[in-house]
Amino acid sequence: MERHAKKLEIDMSIVKKELEAENILGNEVNLKYVINKEFKKVQISEINLKNAFLNGDNNKNGTVTIEYAKTLITTNELFGNKLSSEDLNKVLESLKNDQNQCNYIGKKHNFFKRYQNIY
């Protein structure tokens, strides 16, 4: 696996239920379809997280409060309950600026890099 490749975990039981619901589960499952569907879910979760940060940026300066960032990260589909309290605190600390705010634009690369290193 590439050094910077993102880890994608797929719960196959959920995928199977979705395929059955859409009545496309036969003897063969189109793996490309499954991967594309899961990838689109990840993309939507990323867009939702980005939009939530933008909506909480009252000063329109690329920052939100640490508490707001914590709430977003722990409730977004990408991360949800996947981060331990210790890991979440490390991520938030890496995003914190001198004003004790989350600099989500200037440090978003650090966020994803930190998240990749945790998992």
N, C-alpha and C positions, 0 to 999 in steps of 0.2 A: 504494500500500500504506500502511496506517496506520502512523504513527510508531512505535508500540509493538507492532506485530504481529510475531509470531514467524515466523521463516523456516522453512518445512517443505520439506525436500528429500526427494524420493521417487525411489528407484532403480527405474525402471520395469521393468528386466529381472528384478529380484527379484519385483516385483508380478506380472509375467507368469507366472513360474514357479509362484507360489502359486496364481494363478487356474487355470493348466493343471492343477496337482495337485488342485485342488478341482473340476475339470471344469466350470468355469463360463465359460470363455473361448470366446465365440462370435464372431460378426461384430461385435457391439457389446459394449463393456465398460461396466458400470454404474459410472460415475465416483464416484457417491455411495458405493457399496460400497467402492471402493478407498480413498477419502479417509477414510471412517469406520474402516476396518481399520487404516490407517496412524496415524490419530489415537489409536486405542485402544492401539497399540503405544507411542506417545509417553507416554500417560497411565500405562501400566504401568511404563515406565522411570522416570517421575517418582516413582511410588509406591515402586518398588524402591529408588531413591536415598534417599528420605525415610526408609524403614524401615531402610536400612543405616546412615544417620546416627544414628537412634534406637538401634539395636543397639550402636553403638560409643560411645554416650554413657554411660560408666561412672558418672559423677557425677550423671547426670540433671539437668544444668544448662544444656543447650542447646549444649554444646561437645564437640568431639572434638580429638584431636591433629592437627596440620597434616599429618603423614605419613599418618594414617588418611584424612583428607579428600582428600589427593592421590591415594591409592590408589582411593578410591571414585569420584572424578571421572574418573580415567583408565580405569577399568574399566566404568563404567556405559554402557549402550547409547546414552544421550543424547549423550554427549560422546566417549567412547572415544578414538580417535586424532585427533579433530577439532581439539583445542587444541594449539597449538605450545607448547614449553616456556616460552617468554616469556609467552604469553597465560595459561598455567596459573599461572605464578608471580604474574602480576598479579591473577588471580582469588583465589588463596590469600592474597595480601597484603591484598586488600580484605576478606577474611573474618576476618583475624587480630585477636585482641583483645590487651589489655595483658599477658595471661599467656602470650602466644605460642601460643594455641590457636585453633582454627577455631570461631567463633561462628556455627553454621549456622542457628540459629533467628532470632537478632536481626538477622542480616545476609543472610538468604536472598534478600530482595528485591534487595539490592545484587549478589548473585551472578548472578541472572538478568538484571539490568540490564547488568552488565558483560559477560556472555556475549552479549547482544543487540548491544551496541556493537562487539564483536569481529567479529561476522559480520553 
